[in-house]
Protein backbone atom coordinates (compact mmCIF):
# COMPACT_ATOMS: atom_id res chain seq x y z
CA UNK A 1 0.00 0.00 0.00
CA UNK A 2 1.13 3.52 -0.72
CA UNK A 3 2.02 5.72 2.25
CA UNK A 4 -0.81 7.94 3.46
CA UNK A 5 -0.15 11.49 4.68
CA UNK A 6 -2.61 13.13 7.06
CA UNK A 7 -2.03 16.19 9.27
CA UNK A 8 1.64 16.29 8.20
CA UNK A 9 2.23 12.72 9.38
CA UNK A 10 2.99 9.65 7.27
CA UNK A 11 1.03 6.47 7.94
CA UNK A 12 2.39 3.22 6.55
CA UNK A 13 -0.73 1.07 6.97
CA UNK A 14 -4.49 1.37 7.51
CA UNK A 15 -4.06 -0.29 10.92
CA UNK A 16 -1.61 2.40 12.03
CA UNK A 17 -4.03 5.11 10.86
CA UNK A 18 -7.02 3.50 12.60
CA UNK A 19 -5.04 3.18 15.82
CA UNK A 20 -4.26 6.90 15.68
CA UNK A 21 -8.02 7.38 16.11
CA UNK A 22 -8.87 4.71 18.68
CA UNK A 23 -5.53 3.58 20.12
CA UNK A 24 -4.17 4.20 23.56
CA UNK A 25 -5.34 3.25 27.00
CA UNK A 26 -8.49 5.37 27.25
CA UNK A 27 -10.00 6.08 23.81
CA UNK A 28 -11.58 2.67 23.36
CA UNK A 29 -13.12 2.64 26.86
CA UNK A 30 -14.59 6.11 26.16
CA UNK A 31 -16.08 4.89 22.89
CA UNK A 32 -17.43 1.73 24.55
CA UNK A 33 -19.00 3.79 27.36
CA UNK A 34 -20.76 6.04 24.84
CA UNK A 35 -21.87 3.19 22.57
CA UNK A 36 -25.33 2.96 24.17
CA UNK A 37 -26.03 6.67 23.92
CA UNK A 38 -24.97 10.11 25.11
CA UNK A 39 -23.58 10.57 28.61
CA UNK A 40 -22.82 13.51 30.83
CA UNK A 41 -19.22 13.92 31.96
CA UNK A 42 -19.79 12.55 35.47
CA UNK A 43 -21.61 9.48 34.17
CA UNK A 44 -18.85 8.90 31.65
CA UNK A 45 -16.19 9.19 34.36
CA UNK A 46 -18.09 6.70 36.54
CA UNK A 47 -18.33 4.28 33.61
CA UNK A 48 -14.54 4.21 33.15
CA UNK A 49 -12.77 3.11 36.33
CA UNK A 50 -9.26 4.47 36.98
CA UNK A 51 -9.34 7.29 34.39
CA UNK A 52 -8.27 10.66 35.80
CA UNK A 53 -10.14 13.88 35.06
CA UNK A 54 -7.16 15.24 33.14
CA UNK A 55 -6.88 12.14 30.97
CA UNK A 56 -10.62 11.92 30.32
CA UNK A 57 -10.71 15.59 29.29
CA UNK A 58 -7.71 15.08 27.02
CA UNK A 59 -9.22 12.02 25.36
CA UNK A 60 -12.62 13.66 24.89
CA UNK A 61 -10.99 16.71 23.27
CA UNK A 62 -8.92 14.51 20.97
CA UNK A 63 -11.91 12.34 20.00
CA UNK A 64 -13.95 15.49 19.34
CA UNK A 65 -11.15 16.94 17.18
CA UNK A 66 -11.04 13.71 15.15
CA UNK A 67 -14.79 13.75 14.56
CA UNK A 68 -15.47 10.74 16.78
CA UNK A 69 -17.38 12.48 19.58
CA UNK A 70 -19.77 15.41 19.70
CA UNK A 71 -20.12 17.70 22.70
CA UNK A 72 -23.54 19.26 23.22
CA UNK A 73 -24.01 22.10 25.72
CA UNK A 74 -27.53 22.55 27.01
CA UNK A 75 -28.32 26.13 27.98
CA UNK A 76 -29.98 25.52 31.30
CA UNK A 77 -29.17 26.26 34.91
CA UNK A 78 -26.86 24.69 35.80
CA UNK A 79 -25.44 24.12 32.29
CA UNK A 80 -25.43 20.50 31.16
CA UNK A 81 -22.96 18.93 28.71
CA UNK A 82 -23.44 15.61 26.96
CA UNK A 83 -21.00 13.61 24.89
CA UNK A 84 -22.14 11.33 22.07
CA UNK A 85 -20.53 9.21 19.38
CA UNK A 86 -20.59 10.20 15.73
CA UNK A 87 -21.21 7.74 12.90
CA UNK A 88 -17.44 7.58 12.40
CA UNK A 89 -17.01 6.35 15.97
CA UNK A 90 -19.94 3.93 15.71
CA UNK A 91 -18.13 2.23 12.83
CA UNK A 92 -15.20 1.50 15.15
CA UNK A 93 -17.28 -0.48 17.66
CA UNK A 94 -17.03 -3.89 15.91
CA UNK A 95 -13.23 -3.53 15.76
CA UNK A 96 -13.09 -2.50 19.42
CA UNK A 97 -15.31 -5.45 20.41
CA UNK A 98 -13.05 -7.82 18.45
CA UNK A 99 -9.98 -6.43 20.26
CA UNK A 100 -11.79 -6.71 23.59
CA UNK A 101 -12.68 -10.37 22.94
CA UNK A 102 -9.13 -11.12 21.82
CA UNK A 103 -7.76 -9.42 24.94
CA UNK A 104 -10.06 -11.47 27.18
CA UNK A 105 -8.89 -14.69 25.54
CA UNK A 106 -5.25 -13.69 25.98
CA UNK A 107 -5.90 -12.88 29.65
CA UNK A 108 -7.54 -16.28 30.16
CA UNK A 109 -4.62 -18.02 28.46
CA UNK A 110 -2.07 -16.10 30.53
CA UNK A 111 -3.99 -16.74 33.75
CA UNK A 112 -4.09 -20.45 32.87
CA UNK A 113 -0.36 -20.51 32.17
CA UNK A 114 0.38 -18.77 35.47
CA UNK A 115 -1.75 -21.37 37.31
CA UNK A 116 0.05 -24.19 35.48
CA UNK A 117 3.47 -22.71 36.35
CA UNK A 118 2.57 -22.50 40.04
CA UNK A 119 1.43 -26.13 40.18
Backbone bond lengths (Angstrom), bond angles and torsions (degrees), N, CA, C in turn:
res aa  C-N    CA-C-N  psi(-1)  N-CA   C-N-CA  omega(-1)  CA-C   N-CA-C  phi
1 X - - - 1.448 - - 1.529 108.87 -
2 X 1.308 114.53 145.65 1.456 120.44 178.03 1.528 109.93 -74.06
3 X 1.322 116.16 145.47 1.463 120.67 177.96 1.519 109.59 -58.72
4 X 1.331 115.58 147.48 1.458 122.24 -179.36 1.522 107.96 -117.78
5 X 1.312 117.26 128.85 1.466 121.59 -180.00 1.523 108.53 -109.55
6 X 1.333 115.11 126.94 1.467 121.70 179.18 1.524 107.79 -144.14
7 X 1.320 116.65 131.56 1.473 121.73 -178.70 1.531 112.07 50.12
8 X 1.328 115.69 45.03 1.467 123.33 176.72 1.521 113.64 62.90
9 X 1.337 116.69 24.46 1.461 121.37 177.82 1.522 108.49 -127.31
10 X 1.318 116.32 142.63 1.463 121.90 179.18 1.529 109.07 -95.51
11 X 1.314 115.36 130.55 1.460 122.16 175.32 1.516 107.73 -113.21
12 X 1.330 116.32 133.42 1.452 121.30 -174.82 1.525 113.15 -96.44
13 X 1.336 117.58 -11.75 1.462 120.01 178.73 1.523 109.97 -154.34
14 X 1.338 116.97 157.27 1.460 120.37 176.33 1.531 112.34 -61.63
15 X 1.331 116.93 -31.77 1.468 119.90 179.10 1.521 110.05 -64.93
16 X 1.324 116.65 -44.96 1.468 120.98 178.68 1.528 110.13 -59.67
17 X 1.339 116.97 -42.33 1.464 120.49 -179.45 1.525 110.90 -66.71
18 X 1.332 117.12 -43.67 1.472 120.29 178.54 1.521 111.07 -61.63
19 X 1.331 116.63 -40.08 1.459 119.84 -179.61 1.526 111.95 -68.48
20 X 1.332 117.40 -23.38 1.467 118.59 175.13 1.529 110.52 -67.70
21 X 1.317 116.78 -21.70 1.465 121.37 178.19 1.521 112.29 -90.07
22 X 1.331 117.65 -41.06 1.464 119.21 -172.61 1.527 113.65 -118.84
23 X 1.323 117.97 -1.44 1.461 120.89 -175.99 1.517 113.47 -76.41
24 X 1.285 114.91 169.99 1.460 121.25 -179.27 1.520 110.40 103.63
25 X 1.295 115.30 176.92 1.459 121.09 -175.44 1.522 113.21 -73.04
26 X 1.337 118.24 -35.05 1.460 119.85 -167.46 1.526 116.32 -112.63
27 X 1.320 119.88 -17.12 1.467 119.65 -176.63 1.520 112.38 -64.17
28 X 1.312 117.17 -45.85 1.466 119.37 -179.78 1.530 112.06 -64.26
29 X 1.336 119.89 -43.35 1.462 118.43 175.55 1.541 112.99 -60.89
30 X 1.325 117.98 -34.95 1.470 120.73 176.77 1.528 109.43 -64.29
31 X 1.318 116.18 -46.85 1.470 119.72 179.88 1.521 110.33 -62.74
32 X 1.328 117.96 -43.80 1.473 121.13 178.64 1.527 110.66 -61.29
33 X 1.323 117.87 -40.94 1.467 120.82 -179.05 1.525 111.43 -65.44
34 X 1.324 117.08 -32.69 1.465 120.95 -178.63 1.530 113.29 -90.27
35 X 1.321 117.35 -1.98 1.465 121.08 -174.59 1.527 113.42 -62.60
36 X 1.330 117.88 -28.13 1.460 120.66 -178.28 1.519 113.32 -93.11
37 X 1.326 116.66 3.02 1.453 119.87 177.73 1.509 111.95 136.95
38 X 1.337 115.97 171.57 1.464 121.66 -177.35 1.529 112.42 -60.20
39 X 1.338 114.81 148.21 1.458 121.19 176.42 1.521 109.96 -136.29
40 X 1.315 114.74 149.57 1.454 120.31 171.02 1.524 107.70 -77.87
41 X 1.331 115.43 162.13 1.462 120.99 -175.50 1.529 111.84 -55.01
42 X 1.317 117.85 -48.75 1.465 121.48 -177.78 1.523 112.35 -61.32
43 X 1.327 116.41 -40.45 1.465 120.43 178.45 1.531 110.49 -67.28
44 X 1.311 115.55 -37.92 1.461 120.53 177.97 1.526 110.30 -65.27
45 X 1.317 116.67 -43.70 1.469 121.28 178.91 1.531 110.48 -62.46
46 X 1.332 117.18 -40.96 1.463 120.55 178.20 1.526 112.10 -66.62
47 X 1.322 117.29 -29.34 1.461 121.68 -178.54 1.525 112.84 -76.43
48 X 1.335 116.65 -15.57 1.469 120.59 -176.61 1.527 108.73 -121.51
49 X 1.323 116.95 91.92 1.467 119.65 -179.30 1.535 111.41 -60.75
50 X 1.293 115.82 145.15 1.473 125.16 172.77 1.529 115.14 79.15
51 X 1.337 119.59 -8.59 1.465 119.29 179.42 1.533 108.66 -77.66
52 X 1.321 116.30 137.29 1.460 120.06 177.65 1.531 109.34 -85.14
53 X 1.320 116.54 161.90 1.462 120.70 177.45 1.525 110.77 -59.68
54 X 1.329 116.32 -44.16 1.463 119.96 -179.24 1.519 111.06 -60.07
55 X 1.323 116.93 -45.71 1.461 120.75 -177.86 1.523 111.10 -68.14
56 X 1.333 116.91 -41.28 1.466 119.26 179.28 1.521 110.05 -63.01
57 X 1.326 117.31 -44.39 1.469 120.34 177.52 1.522 111.60 -60.00
58 X 1.322 116.55 -43.61 1.462 121.29 179.62 1.526 110.87 -61.55
59 X 1.323 116.35 -45.80 1.463 120.19 -178.18 1.528 111.27 -67.42
60 X 1.319 117.10 -40.85 1.467 120.03 178.13 1.529 111.23 -62.28
61 X 1.336 116.35 -42.85 1.472 119.76 178.10 1.522 111.21 -62.42
62 X 1.333 116.06 -43.25 1.464 120.11 -179.59 1.528 110.94 -65.87
63 X 1.327 117.55 -44.21 1.466 120.76 178.64 1.528 110.91 -64.33
64 X 1.309 116.88 -35.68 1.476 120.64 177.33 1.531 109.94 -67.07
65 X 1.323 116.79 -43.38 1.464 121.69 179.16 1.528 111.27 -61.23
66 X 1.324 116.95 -35.53 1.464 121.74 -178.64 1.522 113.00 -85.79
67 X 1.322 117.04 3.81 1.463 119.92 177.49 1.511 113.91 76.36
68 X 1.324 116.93 24.29 1.463 121.73 -179.01 1.537 112.24 -99.07
69 X 1.313 115.95 -25.31 1.467 121.60 -176.58 1.523 109.02 -134.39
70 X 1.330 115.52 141.63 1.468 120.15 171.81 1.523 108.51 -108.11
71 X 1.303 114.61 149.89 1.470 122.30 179.20 1.517 106.59 -120.63
72 X 1.332 116.38 117.67 1.456 121.24 -179.11 1.527 109.15 -112.52
73 X 1.339 115.34 125.20 1.465 121.10 178.06 1.517 107.82 -101.95
74 X 1.331 115.72 123.93 1.452 121.40 178.27 1.518 108.00 -96.32
75 X 1.308 116.20 124.76 1.467 122.39 -177.95 1.523 110.08 -80.91
76 X 1.301 114.78 80.32 1.457 121.07 176.78 1.517 107.83 -138.36
77 X 1.297 116.36 174.16 1.463 120.34 179.84 1.508 109.26 -113.76
78 X 1.312 119.45 119.12 1.459 126.55 -8.36 1.536 110.64 -72.28
79 X 1.344 117.18 157.99 1.459 119.91 -179.56 1.541 110.75 -59.80
80 X 1.303 114.92 145.13 1.467 121.17 -179.93 1.521 108.10 -121.94
81 X 1.333 116.47 138.37 1.467 122.38 179.05 1.523 107.79 -123.71
82 X 1.328 115.68 133.72 1.459 120.49 175.56 1.518 109.83 -124.09
83 X 1.313 114.51 144.87 1.460 122.21 176.76 1.518 108.23 -111.48
84 X 1.335 115.62 138.88 1.465 120.71 -179.89 1.527 109.13 -142.41
85 X 1.324 115.02 155.92 1.461 120.54 178.12 1.522 110.81 -81.70
86 X 1.307 115.56 147.81 1.463 121.91 172.68 1.532 107.84 -90.90
87 X 1.324 116.46 172.98 1.465 120.38 176.53 1.526 110.64 -59.92
88 X 1.315 116.52 -36.85 1.474 121.08 178.63 1.524 110.15 -58.27
89 X 1.315 117.33 -43.67 1.462 121.13 179.73 1.529 111.03 -71.11
90 X 1.314 117.33 -38.00 1.467 120.82 179.32 1.531 110.44 -59.48
91 X 1.325 116.96 -33.43 1.465 120.42 179.21 1.531 112.04 -68.04
92 X 1.316 117.20 -20.40 1.467 120.55 -179.70 1.528 112.68 -82.19
93 X 1.302 118.09 -15.00 1.473 120.95 -173.13 1.531 112.87 -60.47
94 X 1.345 120.73 -44.61 1.472 117.82 177.68 1.535 112.86 -59.53
95 X 1.317 117.80 -38.03 1.472 120.74 178.44 1.525 110.40 -66.75
96 X 1.323 116.70 -41.63 1.467 120.82 179.05 1.523 110.19 -64.78
97 X 1.346 117.25 -42.26 1.465 120.41 178.03 1.524 111.04 -62.90
98 X 1.342 117.44 -39.26 1.463 120.68 177.73 1.526 110.44 -63.30
99 X 1.329 117.64 -43.24 1.463 121.05 177.42 1.530 111.19 -64.31
100 X 1.327 116.49 -39.35 1.458 120.83 178.93 1.533 110.59 -62.86
101 X 1.337 116.54 -45.10 1.470 120.34 178.66 1.520 111.21 -63.68
102 X 1.325 116.62 -42.69 1.453 121.01 178.14 1.536 110.35 -62.29
103 X 1.316 116.76 -43.34 1.463 121.15 178.03 1.518 112.13 -61.21
104 X 1.338 116.85 -41.43 1.471 120.24 177.91 1.532 110.78 -61.66
105 X 1.336 116.05 -44.01 1.465 119.88 179.42 1.530 110.97 -62.66
106 X 1.325 116.75 -42.51 1.463 119.70 177.24 1.521 111.01 -61.77
107 X 1.336 116.96 -41.58 1.469 120.46 179.20 1.527 110.50 -62.55
108 X 1.332 116.34 -42.53 1.467 120.08 178.42 1.524 110.58 -62.64
109 X 1.335 116.69 -44.05 1.457 120.28 178.91 1.528 111.12 -62.01
110 X 1.326 116.26 -45.84 1.469 119.90 179.79 1.518 111.14 -64.56
111 X 1.315 117.44 -40.97 1.473 120.77 178.82 1.520 109.55 -63.28
112 X 1.333 117.02 -39.45 1.464 121.02 177.65 1.507 111.59 -65.29
113 X 1.324 117.05 -41.14 1.465 120.93 179.21 1.512 111.21 -66.73
114 X 1.325 117.84 -36.45 1.469 121.20 178.60 1.521 109.00 -66.00
115 X 1.344 117.35 -42.23 1.465 121.93 178.42 1.524 110.09 -62.13
116 X 1.353 116.44 -43.39 1.463 120.66 -179.76 1.533 110.54 -63.82
117 X 1.350 117.10 -40.59 1.458 120.63 -179.65 1.527 112.00 -64.09
118 X 1.331 116.32 -35.44 1.465 120.84 -178.63 1.512 111.84 -74.03
119 X 1.308 117.64 -24.70 1.479 120.97 -177.05 1.500 112.63 -72.65
